[in-house]
Amino acid sequence: MKNRLEQIRKQRGIKQEELADALEVSRQTIGSLENGRYNPSIVLAFKLARYFELSIEDIFIYEEEARG
């Protein structure tokens, strides 16, 4: 799943470690989210949205796979 997490975090001048501490996850989790290697749990997605005062859709871009 694509996301704008890194862009949003950098715009606000927040380091990966600061965000990880605020959300009670590891810095590696934040890095994996930003690189698209890891999709968040719904709970973590809500925590991120609340932290940044955005909607989940403002952060994460859901693209349905084409069905043939």
Biopython code that builds the backbone (N, CA, C, O; Angstrom):
import numpy as np
from Bio.PDB.StructureBuilder import StructureBuilder

atoms = [
    (1, "MET", "N", (0.852, -1.178, 0.000)),
    (1, "MET", "CA", (0.000, 0.000, 0.000)),
    (1, "MET", "C", (0.895, 1.237, 0.000)),
    (1, "MET", "O", (1.823, 1.349, 0.801)),
    (2, "LYS", "N", (0.604, 2.147, -0.895)),
    (2, "LYS", "CA", (1.385, 3.387, -0.948)),
    (2, "LYS", "C", (0.926, 4.314, 0.165)),
    (2, "LYS", "O", (-0.202, 4.234, 0.651)),
    (3, "ASN", "N", (1.852, 5.210, 0.556)),
    (3, "ASN", "CA", (1.481, 6.182, 1.581)),
    (3, "ASN", "C", (2.312, 7.445, 1.446)),
    (3, "ASN", "O", (3.318, 7.481, 0.738)),
    (4, "ARG", "N", (1.868, 8.471, 2.137)),
    (4, "ARG", "CA", (2.540, 9.768, 2.137)),
    (4, "ARG", "C", (3.215, 10.029, 3.489)),
    (4, "ARG", "O", (3.524, 11.174, 3.821)),
    (5, "LEU", "N", (3.439, 8.978, 4.255)),
    (5, "LEU", "CA", (3.929, 9.123, 5.621)),
    (5, "LEU", "C", (5.250, 9.883, 5.687)),
    (5, "LEU", "O", (5.381, 10.824, 6.469)),
    (6, "GLU", "N", (6.222, 9.489, 4.882)),
    (6, "GLU", "CA", (7.532, 10.156, 4.928)),
    (6, "GLU", "C", (7.397, 11.634, 4.570)),
    (6, "GLU", "O", (7.979, 12.493, 5.233)),
    (7, "GLN", "N", (6.639, 11.923, 3.534)),
    (7, "GLN", "CA", (6.434, 13.309, 3.106)),
    (7, "GLN", "C", (5.786, 14.137, 4.229)),
    (7, "GLN", "O", (6.235, 15.245, 4.522)),
    (8, "ILE", "N", (4.754, 13.608, 4.839)),
    (8, "ILE", "CA", (4.051, 14.321, 5.912)),
    (8, "ILE", "C", (4.968, 14.516, 7.110)),
    (8, "ILE", "O", (5.024, 15.604, 7.685)),
    (9, "ARG", "N", (5.685, 13.468, 7.485)),
    (9, "ARG", "CA", (6.583, 13.535, 8.641)),
    (9, "ARG", "C", (7.666, 14.589, 8.420)),
    (9, "ARG", "O", (7.944, 15.390, 9.313)),
    (10, "LYS", "N", (8.275, 14.594, 7.238)),
    (10, "LYS", "CA", (9.353, 15.550, 6.951)),
    (10, "LYS", "C", (8.830, 16.982, 6.879)),
    (10, "LYS", "O", (9.501, 17.911, 7.329)),
    (11, "GLN", "N", (7.636, 17.163, 6.314)),
    (11, "GLN", "CA", (7.040, 18.502, 6.245)),
    (11, "GLN", "C", (6.886, 19.101, 7.636)),
    (11, "GLN", "O", (6.987, 20.314, 7.818)),
    (12, "ARG", "N", (6.642, 18.240, 8.607)),
    (12, "ARG", "CA", (6.411, 18.704, 9.973)),
    (12, "ARG", "C", (7.666, 18.670, 10.832)),
    (12, "ARG", "O", (7.620, 18.978, 12.022)),
    (13, "GLY", "N", (8.788, 18.293, 10.221)),
    (13, "GLY", "CA", (10.060, 18.311, 10.923)),
    (13, "GLY", "C", (10.168, 17.283, 12.039)),
    (13, "GLY", "O", (10.803, 17.536, 13.063)),
    (14, "ILE", "N", (9.553, 16.134, 11.844)),
    (14, "ILE", "CA", (9.556, 15.081, 12.861)),
    (14, "ILE", "C", (10.494, 13.970, 12.418)),
    (14, "ILE", "O", (10.435, 13.517, 11.275)),
    (15, "LYS", "N", (11.351, 13.536, 13.318)),
    (15, "LYS", "CA", (12.272, 12.437, 13.010)),
    (15, "LYS", "C", (11.548, 11.106, 13.164)),
    (15, "LYS", "O", (10.562, 10.998, 13.892)),
    (16, "GLN", "N", (12.058, 10.089, 12.462)),
    (16, "GLN", "CA", (11.470, 8.756, 12.561)),
    (16, "GLN", "C", (11.413, 8.298, 14.015)),
    (16, "GLN", "O", (10.411, 7.728, 14.447)),
    (17, "GLU", "N", (12.483, 8.543, 14.771)),
    (17, "GLU", "CA", (12.523, 8.107, 16.174)),
    (17, "GLU", "C", (11.457, 8.798, 17.014)),
    (17, "GLU", "O", (10.828, 8.168, 17.865)),
    (18, "GLU", "N", (11.252, 10.090, 16.777)),
    (18, "GLU", "CA", (10.228, 10.825, 17.526)),
    (18, "GLU", "C", (8.842, 10.245, 17.257)),
    (18, "GLU", "O", (8.050, 10.052, 18.179)),
    (19, "LEU", "N", (8.560, 9.971, 15.986)),
    (19, "LEU", "CA", (7.259, 9.416, 15.612)),
    (19, "LEU", "C", (7.094, 8.019, 16.208)),
    (19, "LEU", "O", (6.033, 7.677, 16.730)),
    (20, "ALA", "N", (8.145, 7.225, 16.123)),
    (20, "ALA", "CA", (8.102, 5.872, 16.678)),
    (20, "ALA", "C", (7.813, 5.913, 18.179)),
    (20, "ALA", "O", (6.984, 5.150, 18.674)),
    (21, "ASP", "N", (8.493, 6.800, 18.901)),
    (21, "ASP", "CA", (8.262, 6.919, 20.347)),
    (21, "ASP", "C", (6.825, 7.323, 20.645)),
    (21, "ASP", "O", (6.193, 6.772, 21.546)),
    (22, "ALA", "N", (6.311, 8.289, 19.884)),
    (22, "ALA", "CA", (4.947, 8.781, 20.110)),
    (22, "ALA", "C", (3.913, 7.679, 19.875)),
    (22, "ALA", "O", (2.874, 7.641, 20.534)),
    (23, "LEU", "N", (4.205, 6.787, 18.932)),
    (23, "LEU", "CA", (3.244, 5.740, 18.576)),
    (23, "LEU", "C", (3.542, 4.405, 19.253)),
    (23, "LEU", "O", (2.817, 3.427, 19.070)),
    (24, "GLU", "N", (4.616, 4.378, 20.035)),
    (24, "GLU", "CA", (5.030, 3.174, 20.763)),
    (24, "GLU", "C", (5.319, 2.012, 19.817)),
    (24, "GLU", "O", (4.891, 0.881, 20.044)),
    (25, "VAL", "N", (6.061, 2.324, 18.746)),
    (25, "VAL", "CA", (6.554, 1.305, 17.823)),
    (25, "VAL", "C", (8.052, 1.554, 17.625)),
    (25, "VAL", "O", (8.586, 2.547, 18.118)),
    (26, "SER", "N", (8.722, 0.664, 16.914)),
    (26, "SER", "CA", (10.154, 0.844, 16.675)),
    (26, "SER", "C", (10.386, 1.801, 15.501)),
    (26, "SER", "O", (9.506, 2.009, 14.667)),
    (27, "ARG", "N", (11.583, 2.371, 15.459)),
    (27, "ARG", "CA", (11.946, 3.227, 14.338)),
    (27, "ARG", "C", (11.948, 2.410, 13.050)),
    (27, "ARG", "O", (11.618, 2.922, 11.980)),
    (28, "GLN", "N", (12.325, 1.126, 13.161)),
    (28, "GLN", "CA", (12.325, 0.249, 11.997)),
    (28, "GLN", "C", (10.915, 0.088, 11.420)),
    (28, "GLN", "O", (10.747, -0.004, 10.204)),
    (29, "THR", "N", (9.905, 0.055, 12.294)),
    (29, "THR", "CA", (8.520, -0.036, 11.828)),
    (29, "THR", "C", (8.162, 1.190, 11.002)),
    (29, "THR", "O", (7.539, 1.071, 9.948)),
    (30, "ILE", "N", (8.553, 2.366, 11.476)),
    (30, "ILE", "CA", (8.274, 3.601, 10.732)),
    (30, "ILE", "C", (8.980, 3.567, 9.379)),
    (30, "ILE", "O", (8.388, 3.913, 8.356)),
    (31, "GLY", "N", (10.241, 3.151, 9.375)),
    (31, "GLY", "CA", (10.992, 3.050, 8.118)),
    (31, "GLY", "C", (10.348, 2.083, 7.148)),
    (31, "GLY", "O", (10.258, 2.365, 5.953)),
    (32, "SER", "N", (9.898, 0.943, 7.654)),
    (32, "SER", "CA", (9.250, -0.055, 6.802)),
    (32, "SER", "C", (7.929, 0.458, 6.241)),
    (32, "SER", "O", (7.592, 0.188, 5.088)),
    (33, "LEU", "N", (7.185, 1.193, 7.054)),
    (33, "LEU", "CA", (5.938, 1.797, 6.574)),
    (33, "LEU", "C", (6.231, 2.783, 5.444)),
    (33, "LEU", "O", (5.581, 2.765, 4.399)),
    (34, "GLU", "N", (7.228, 3.645, 5.679)),
    (34, "GLU", "CA", (7.551, 4.676, 4.693)),
    (34, "GLU", "C", (8.035, 4.076, 3.382)),
    (34, "GLU", "O", (7.788, 4.637, 2.315)),
    (35, "ASN", "N", (8.714, 2.956, 3.450)),
    (35, "ASN", "CA", (9.247, 2.315, 2.247)),
    (35, "ASN", "C", (8.252, 1.361, 1.594)),
    (35, "ASN", "O", (8.553, 0.753, 0.567)),
    (36, "GLY", "N", (7.069, 1.230, 2.189)),
    (36, "GLY", "CA", (6.042, 0.374, 1.615)),
    (36, "GLY", "C", (6.293, -1.112, 1.809)),
    (36, "GLY", "O", (5.665, -1.941, 1.150)),
    (37, "ARG", "N", (7.217, -1.458, 2.719)),
    (37, "ARG", "CA", (7.507, -2.869, 2.977)),
    (37, "ARG", "C", (6.544, -3.471, 3.993)),
    (37, "ARG", "O", (6.491, -4.687, 4.174)),
    (38, "TYR", "N", (5.792, -2.609, 4.647)),
    (38, "TYR", "CA", (4.929, -3.051, 5.741)),
    (38, "TYR", "C", (3.640, -2.253, 5.703)),
    (38, "TYR", "O", (3.671, -1.025, 5.620)),
    (39, "ASN", "N", (2.512, -2.934, 5.764)),
    (39, "ASN", "CA", (1.218, -2.266, 5.870)),
    (39, "ASN", "C", (0.825, -2.229, 7.336)),
    (39, "ASN", "O", (0.958, -3.234, 8.034)),
    (40, "PRO", "N", (0.347, -1.095, 7.814)),
    (40, "PRO", "CA", (0.028, -0.980, 9.235)),
    (40, "PRO", "C", (-1.225, -1.749, 9.618)),
    (40, "PRO", "O", (-2.104, -1.988, 8.789)),
    (41, "SER", "N", (-1.292, -2.126, 10.872)),
    (41, "SER", "CA", (-2.553, -2.639, 11.399)),
    (41, "SER", "C", (-3.548, -1.483, 11.370)),
    (41, "SER", "O", (-3.155, -0.321, 11.270)),
    (42, "ILE", "N", (-4.807, -1.798, 11.456)),
    (42, "ILE", "CA", (-5.812, -0.731, 11.470)),
    (42, "ILE", "C", (-5.617, 0.173, 12.684)),
    (42, "ILE", "O", (-5.845, 1.380, 12.603)),
    (43, "VAL", "N", (-5.198, -0.405, 13.804)),
    (43, "VAL", "CA", (-4.959, 0.388, 15.016)),
    (43, "VAL", "C", (-3.820, 1.374, 14.785)),
    (43, "VAL", "O", (-3.929, 2.545, 15.148)),
    (44, "LEU", "N", (-2.722, 0.905, 14.179)),
    (44, "LEU", "CA", (-1.596, 1.792, 13.913)),
    (44, "LEU", "C", (-1.968, 2.864, 12.892)),
    (44, "LEU", "O", (-1.533, 4.009, 13.012)),
    (45, "ALA", "N", (-2.759, 2.509, 11.903)),
    (45, "ALA", "CA", (-3.215, 3.496, 10.918)),
    (45, "ALA", "C", (-4.020, 4.602, 11.599)),
    (45, "ALA", "O", (-3.843, 5.781, 11.292)),
    (46, "PHE", "N", (-4.904, 4.224, 12.522)),
    (46, "PHE", "CA", (-5.673, 5.225, 13.264)),
    (46, "PHE", "C", (-4.766, 6.079, 14.146)),
    (46, "PHE", "O", (-4.964, 7.291, 14.242)),
    (47, "LYS", "N", (-3.775, 5.463, 14.789)),
    (47, "LYS", "CA", (-2.845, 6.224, 15.634)),
    (47, "LYS", "C", (-2.080, 7.256, 14.810)),
    (47, "LYS", "O", (-1.905, 8.398, 15.237)),
    (48, "LEU", "N", (-1.629, 6.846, 13.630)),
    (48, "LEU", "CA", (-0.924, 7.773, 12.745)),
    (48, "LEU", "C", (-1.828, 8.925, 12.333)),
    (48, "LEU", "O", (-1.415, 10.085, 12.363)),
    (49, "ALA", "N", (-3.053, 8.611, 11.950)),
    (49, "ALA", "CA", (-3.998, 9.643, 11.528)),
    (49, "ALA", "C", (-4.270, 10.627, 12.662)),
    (49, "ALA", "O", (-4.294, 11.839, 12.445)),
    (50, "ARG", "N", (-4.474, 10.111, 13.861)),
    (50, "ARG", "CA", (-4.729, 10.992, 15.004)),
    (50, "ARG", "C", (-3.507, 11.841, 15.335)),
    (50, "ARG", "O", (-3.628, 13.029, 15.635)),
    (51, "TYR", "N", (-2.331, 11.223, 15.278)),
    (51, "TYR", "CA", (-1.094, 11.952, 15.585)),
    (51, "TYR", "C", (-0.934, 13.158, 14.658)),
    (51, "TYR", "O", (-0.604, 14.255, 15.107)),
    (52, "PHE", "N", (-1.168, 12.947, 13.378)),
    (52, "PHE", "CA", (-0.995, 14.021, 12.394)),
    (52, "PHE", "C", (-2.264, 14.851, 12.184)),
    (52, "PHE", "O", (-2.261, 15.803, 11.404)),
    (53, "GLU", "N", (-3.349, 14.490, 12.879)),
    (53, "GLU", "CA", (-4.635, 15.172, 12.741)),
    (53, "GLU", "C", (-5.092, 15.179, 11.281)),
    (53, "GLU", "O", (-5.516, 16.201, 10.742)),
    (54, "LEU", "N", (-4.988, 14.000, 10.665)),
    (54, "LEU", "CA", (-5.410, 13.796, 9.286)),
    (54, "LEU", "C", (-6.316, 12.567, 9.242)),
    (54, "LEU", "O", (-6.439, 11.837, 10.226)),
    (55, "SER", "N", (-6.940, 12.353, 8.103)),
    (55, "SER", "CA", (-7.698, 11.113, 7.952)),
    (55, "SER", "C", (-6.737, 10.018, 7.496)),
    (55, "SER", "O", (-5.657, 10.308, 6.980)),
    (56, "ILE", "N", (-7.129, 8.776, 7.685)),
    (56, "ILE", "CA", (-6.305, 7.660, 7.216)),
    (56, "ILE", "C", (-6.081, 7.793, 5.712)),
    (56, "ILE", "O", (-4.986, 7.521, 5.219)),
    (57, "GLU", "N", (-7.114, 8.208, 4.984)),
    (57, "GLU", "CA", (-7.009, 8.348, 3.529)),
    (57, "GLU", "C", (-6.036, 9.453, 3.120)),
    (57, "GLU", "O", (-5.502, 9.422, 2.012)),
    (58, "ASP", "N", (-5.798, 10.429, 4.002)),
    (58, "ASP", "CA", (-4.822, 11.477, 3.707)),
    (58, "ASP", "C", (-3.394, 10.931, 3.753)),
    (58, "ASP", "O", (-2.492, 11.494, 3.132)),
    (59, "ILE", "N", (-3.194, 9.849, 4.478)),
    (59, "ILE", "CA", (-1.858, 9.275, 4.656)),
    (59, "ILE", "C", (-1.639, 8.074, 3.745)),
    (59, "ILE", "O", (-0.601, 7.953, 3.095)),
    (60, "PHE", "N", (-2.632, 7.187, 3.706)),
    (60, "PHE", "CA", (-2.491, 5.935, 2.965)),
    (60, "PHE", "C", (-3.323, 5.958, 1.695)),
    (60, "PHE", "O", (-4.464, 6.422, 1.690)),
    (61, "ILE", "N", (-2.734, 5.450, 0.617)),
    (61, "ILE", "CA", (-3.391, 5.433, -0.678)),
    (61, "ILE", "C", (-3.743, 3.991, -1.014)),
    (61, "ILE", "O", (-2.868, 3.174, -1.304)),
    (62, "TYR", "N", (-5.017, 3.697, -0.971)),
    (62, "TYR", "CA", (-5.480, 2.343, -1.268)),
    (62, "TYR", "C", (-5.792, 2.248, -2.746)),
    (62, "TYR", "O", (-6.612, 3.001, -3.271)),
    (63, "GLU", "N", (-5.135, 1.323, -3.406)),
    (63, "GLU", "CA", (-5.381, 1.105, -4.821)),
    (63, "GLU", "C", (-5.849, -0.325, -5.014)),
    (63, "GLU", "O", (-5.109, -1.270, -4.738)),
    (64, "GLU", "N", (-7.058, -0.481, -5.481)),
    (64, "GLU", "CA", (-7.568, -1.836, -5.721)),
    (64, "GLU", "C", (-6.820, -2.457, -6.893)),
    (64, "GLU", "O", (-6.527, -1.793, -7.887)),
    (65, "GLU", "N", (-6.522, -3.730, -6.759)),
    (65, "GLU", "CA", (-5.873, -4.442, -7.845)),
    (65, "GLU", "C", (-6.878, -4.670, -8.958)),
    (65, "GLU", "O", (-8.042, -4.984, -8.706)),
    (66, "ALA", "N", (-6.430, -4.514, -10.162)),
    (66, "ALA", "CA", (-7.309, -4.736, -11.316)),
    (66, "ALA", "C", (-7.676, -6.220, -11.373)),
    (66, "ALA", "O", (-6.826, -7.101, -11.241)),
    (67, "ARG", "N", (-8.945, -6.455, -11.571)),
    (67, "ARG", "CA", (-9.406, -7.838, -11.680)),
    (67, "ARG", "C", (-9.758, -8.132, -13.126)),
    (67, "ARG", "O", (-10.454, -7.355, -13.779)),
    (68, "GLY", "N", (-9.274, -9.248, -13.612)),
    (68, "GLY", "CA", (-9.509, -9.573, -15.019)),
    (68, "GLY", "C", (-10.298, -10.751, -15.191)),
    (68, "GLY", "O", (-10.577, -11.147, -16.322)),
]
sb = StructureBuilder()
sb.init_structure("model")
sb.init_model(0)
sb.init_chain("A")
sb.init_seg("    ")
for serial, (resi, resn, name, xyz) in enumerate(atoms, 1):
    if name == "N":
        sb.init_residue(resn, " ", resi, " ")
    sb.init_atom(name, np.array(xyz, "f"), 0.0, 1.0, " ", f" {name:<3s}", serial, name[0])
structure = sb.get_structure()
